[in-house]
């Protein structure tokens, strides 16, 4: 799936939960999770420097919570204001899986709401999945505008995992390559 189509879909997907059947068992989950893979631990890789990504975050609605170096790879943690999502950015090392060798940083998103951040930085008017979707949209739109290659690892909705549609729902934007 192309990035623009995916971003439009998550921006317009209702912030609702639904009942679905999973192997004969009825479960409930967010439509954003079932259709678009939006959940805690949402992951994407980009082909840009960590410094460039941090510059984007610093100029946007994010606050840096810290930086570190682990296994010779730099890492930074950013809070999306008003405290709905935490983004963890890592430089990819040489031990990265073959399919991600063209990318340089990994971003993982976590929906920290409900008191995990200081009072006043919580957003209670949207659910956790919608909070992540808003951040994915911001980052995806930035990648489009700046022509930054991106592969959204988590873009396959849970209801598509075991179907023939799964591969076609992976999102990748590669202005540096002809796909």
C-alpha positions in Angstrom: 0.0 0.0 0.0 1.3 3.5 -0.8 2.0 5.9 2.1 -0.5 8.6 1.1 -3.3 6.0 1.0 -2.4 4.6 4.4 -2.1 8.0 6.0 -5.5 9.0 4.7 -7.0 5.8 6.0 -5.6 6.1 9.5 -6.6 9.8 9.7 -10.2 9.0 8.7 -10.6 5.7 10.7 -13.0 6.1 13.6 -11.6 5.9 17.1 -13.9 3.0 17.9 -13.7 -0.6 19.2 -15.5 -3.5 17.6 -16.1 -7.2 18.2 -14.4 -9.6 15.8 -13.9 -13.4 15.6 -10.4 -14.8 16.0 -10.2 -18.6 15.5 -13.7 -19.0 16.8 -13.2 -16.8 19.8 -15.0 -13.4 20.0 -12.6 -10.6 20.9 -12.8 -6.8 20.9 -10.2 -4.3 19.6 -9.7 -0.9 18.1 -10.6 -0.5 14.4 -7.2 1.2 14.0 -5.5 -2.0 15.2 -7.7 -4.4 13.2 -7.5 -2.4 9.9 -4.2 -0.6 10.1 -1.9 -2.3 12.7 -2.0 0.7 15.1 -1.0 -0.6 18.6 1.5 -0.3 21.4 5.0 -1.0 20.0 4.1 0.3 16.5 7.3 0.2 14.5 8.7 1.9 11.4 12.2 2.4 9.8 13.4 5.4 8.0 16.4 6.3 5.8 17.5 9.5 7.5 20.0 10.5 10.2 18.9 10.4 13.9 20.0 14.1 14.0 17.6 14.9 11.1 14.7 13.0 12.8 15.4 14.7 16.1 15.4 18.1 14.4 11.9 17.4 13.0 10.7 16.3 16.4 12.2 19.4 18.1 10.5 21.7 15.6 7.2 19.8 16.0 5.1 19.1 19.1 7.6 16.9 20.9 9.8 17.1 24.0 13.0 15.2 24.4 13.0 12.9 27.4 16.6 11.7 27.1 19.4 10.4 24.9 21.7 7.5 25.4 24.1 5.2 23.6 23.6 1.5 23.7 25.8 -1.1 21.9 27.4 1.8 20.0 24.0 3.0 18.7 22.5 6.3 19.6 19.0 6.3 21.0 16.6 9.1 21.9 13.2 9.2 23.6 10.6 11.9 22.8 7.2 12.7 24.3 4.5 13.9 21.9 2.8 16.8 23.6 0.3 16.7 25.2 1.8 13.5 26.5 -0.2 11.0 24.5 2.6 9.0 22.8 6.3 8.3 23.5 8.6 7.8 20.4 11.8 5.8 20.9 14.3 6.3 18.0 17.3 4.1 17.5 20.1 4.1 15.0 20.1 0.8 13.2 23.2 -1.3 13.6 24.9 -3.8 11.3 22.9 -6.6 12.8 19.7 -5.4 11.2 17.5 -7.8 9.2 18.3 -7.9 5.5 15.0 -6.4 4.5 15.8 -3.2 6.5 19.5 -2.8 5.5 18.6 0.3 3.4 17.2 2.1 6.4 19.1 3.9 9.2 16.8 4.5 12.1 14.0 2.5 13.8 11.1 4.3 15.5 8.9 2.6 18.0 5.7 4.3 19.4 4.1 3.7 22.7 0.7 5.1 23.9 1.4 6.3 27.4 -1.8 7.8 28.7 -3.7 7.6 31.9 -1.3 9.0 34.4 2.0 7.8 33.1 3.1 11.3 32.4 2.8 14.4 34.6 -0.6 15.9 35.1 -1.5 18.3 32.3 0.3 16.3 29.6 -2.5 13.7 29.2 -5.0 13.6 26.5 -8.3 11.9 27.5 -10.4 12.9 24.5 -8.9 10.1 22.3 -8.0 6.5 22.7 -4.5 5.0 22.7 -4.7 3.8 19.1 -5.9 7.1 17.8 -3.1 8.9 19.7 -0.6 6.7 17.9 -2.3 7.2 14.6 -2.0 11.0 14.9 1.8 10.6 15.5 2.2 8.2 12.6 0.3 10.6 10.4 2.7 13.5 11.4 5.8 11.4 10.9 4.5 10.0 7.6 3.5 13.4 6.2 7.0 14.7 7.2 8.6 11.7 5.3 6.5 12.5 2.2 7.3 16.2 2.3 11.0 15.6 2.8 11.1 12.6 0.5 12.5 10.4 3.2 12.3 6.6 2.6 10.1 4.9 5.1 8.9 1.3 5.7 6.1 0.9 8.2 6.6 -2.5 9.7 3.4 -2.4 11.7 1.0 -1.3 8.9 -0.7 -4.6 8.5 -4.0 -4.7 10.4 -4.4 -7.6 12.7 -7.4 -9.0 10.8 -5.1 -9.4 7.7 -2.2 -11.2 9.3 -3.1 -14.6 8.1 -4.6 -13.6 4.8 -3.3 -13.3 1.3 -3.8 -9.5 1.6 -1.1 -9.1 4.3 1.8 -8.4 2.0 -0.1 -5.8 0.0 -1.0 -3.9 3.1 2.7 -3.3 4.0 3.5 0.4 3.6 6.7 1.6 2.0 7.6 5.0 0.5 10.9 4.8 -1.5 11.5 7.9 -3.5 15.1 6.8 -3.8 14.2 3.6 -5.7 11.9 2.4 -8.4 9.7 -0.3 -6.7 
